[in-house]
């Protein structure tokens, strides 16, 4: 399914607006990954474990949003916004995706 952050699709006409769709993913952070991520932060490296979890959470949130759009009869989602939050003293990671489900020609 075509999923864009822009409100329009170049070269395509939006035929129908179905409404707002969203998807969320909340993932727990492993205590050992937290420990190693903290050590990497101290020495100035990147935390591959957190980056992997962020990508995974983003993919889950977008997929849920696309499934909701599909169930409404849409074939695309426009004006997508991604939000990232930590929950519970940083022990949980939440990613939410929202956009407008549309039918394009």
N, C-alpha and C positions, 0 to 999 in steps of 0.2 A: 504494500500500500504506500502510495506517495505521501510522504510526511515532511512538511516544510515549516520553517520558522517565519516565512513571509506570509502576508495576508492574501496574496494572489499568486497564481501560477502562470508564468510567462508562456504565451502561446496557447493557453487553455482557457476555456470559459467555464466559470462555476455555474452549474445549472440549478443546484439546490443546496440550501444550508440546512443541516440536520440538527445542529445544536452543539453545545459544549460537551467535550469528552475528556476523560482524565484517566490516569493510571498512577498507581503508587507502588513503591517498593521500600520495605523497611528491612534492613539486614543487620544482624548482630555482628559486632566486631570481636574477633577472637582475642583473648587476653594476651596470648603470646605474640600475635601480630602487633597488638598495641605496644607491647614492651619493645619489640624490635623497631617499630616505627618511631618511637620516642628516641631511641638511641640514634637512628639515622638522622632524625631532625637535629639532634645535638651536633653531629659531625657534618651536617650540611648536605646529606644525600637525599635522594627521592625515596619515597615509600612505595615500592612496587605493590605491596599487599593492599594498601589503601587505594591506589590507582586501579588495581584490578577489581576491587569491590565496588568502586564508583562506576566503572564501566558496566559491570554486571547489573547493578541497581538501575542504572539509566536504561539499559536494554530491556529489563523487566517492565519498568514503568511505561516505556514507549510501546512495548508489545501489548500491554493491557489496554492502553489508550486506543491503539489501532483495532484491537478486538471489539471494543465498545463501539467504535465508529463503524466497523463492518456490520455489527449486529443492527445498526440503525439504517443500513443500506448505503452507506457512504463508500466512496472509493479513494478518498484522500482526506488528509487532515492538514489544515493550514493554521497559521498564527500559533505555532507550538511554542510553549514556554516551559523551560525546565527549572526546577527549584531544588536546591540541596540543603538539607538541615541535619544537625545531629540532635539526638534525643537521649535523655537519661544520662546526663553527665558525660556525653560523648561515647557511650557504649553502644549506641544504635545509630545507624545511618539511614536517612530517609531521602529518597528522590521522588519527586512528583512531576508528572508531565501532563500538560493540559493544552487543548487546542479546540478548533472548530471543525467538526465533521462535515464534509461537503461531497457532493457528486460533481465531477468534472466530465466534460465531453471527451 
